[in-house]
C-alpha cells in the first residue's frame, strides 16, 4: 500500500444522509462528511491519507503524485479511508485539481441566456486549447461590464466564468468513485470549492494562497468567482526536502523541524535559512500576480488568505504580511460549520488542510 493512514475523527452518530467532500490531491487524499442542520452544515467526520515519502535523500522525488497512480490504487486508498474513518454517507462531490482543468473569465454581448448558450461554444474555441468535443464545459454569468442599454434595459456586455474539464479526466473520476461503491454527485474545480469554503458570500476582491504538498496556487477572487489562477511548482515537500538536504537529516526529521521552528525569529532556529529562498519565491510570485491584476483591472486587493499544509508553520502568515504589505489571514472554513468544541485544539490543522474537502461537501445540489 502506498498510503500512510494519518487521521480520522468520528464526531457523532450520523444518519448517513450527508455529503462527502473528496479532495484527491497530489500528496494526500482528504475527505469530510457534512450534514445539513436547518440553514447550516454540521461537520460529522473527517479523515485523510498521505502518500508515503522516501526517507532516503537519494530517492526523494518531487514528481511523486497520487494522481499518477493507477486508478485501482487510488480506489483502494479511498476504500480504506472510508472503512477506517467509518464514513456512512454515500453521496460524493469530488474535486479536480486546477492543473487538470481550464478556467477563465471572458466578455460577451448579452441578449438572452438562450442566445448566450448557443454562442458560447463558438467563443470558447478561442480560449480552450484542446478540441471542444474532448471537454465538458460549464459557465456562469459573473458580472456586468458596462451600463444597461437604453432600449432593452438589459446589460449589453457580461463577464462569463468559463470552465472546461477533459472528458477523460471526468471518466476517470467516475470509475474511481464507482469502484469505491459510492455515488458521484458532481465533479467540481478545486479552486471553486476552496472559494466557497473560505469566502461564502463575501464578494470583495481577495487573494487565496493555497500551499499544497507539491505546488502552490495563487487565486484572485472577485464577486465570488475565480478571476486569475497561477500555479507555482513549489510546495511543502520542496521546503522539507531543502531542509533535509541542507542539514543532512531524514525527511521525517526535516518535517519535524519545519513544524517546530518554521520562520520564527530566534537564535536557535536552524531551518529558516534553508527555506527562506523558496518562500521568498512564493512571495514574489504572489506579489507579481496581484500587481498584474490590480494594474489591468484598476482595482485594489487588500486581503490575502493563506491555506494549505504550510499555512500553520510558525511565522508563515506574519512573513507574508511583512513581505506583501497587506492583511494576511489564515483560512477558517470551520467558521461556516457547526462543530463541537473538542475540535478547538486541532482546528488550525483542519482549517488549513481540509478547506477544499469542506467546500466540496458544502456544495448544494444543482
Buried (B, 14 or more C-beta within 10 A) or exposed (E): EBBEBBBBBBBEEBEEEBBBBBBBBBBBBBBBBBBEEEEEBBBBBBBBBBBEBEEEBEEBEBEBBBBEBEEEBBBBBBBBBBEEBEBBBBBBBBBBBBBBBBBBBBEBEBEEEEEBEEEBEEBBEEEBEEEEEEBBBBBEBBBBEEEEEEEEEEBBBBBBBBBBBBEEBBEBBEBBBEBBEBEBBBBBBBBBBBBBBBBBEEEEBBBBBBBBBBBBBBBBBBEBBBBBBBBBEBBBBBBBBBBBEBBEBBBEBBBBBBBEBBBBEEEEBBBBEBBBEBBEBBBEBBBEBBEEBBEEBEEEBEBBBBBBBBBBBBBBBEBBBEBBEBEBBBBBBBEBBBBEEEBEEEBBBBBBBBBBBBBBBBBEEE
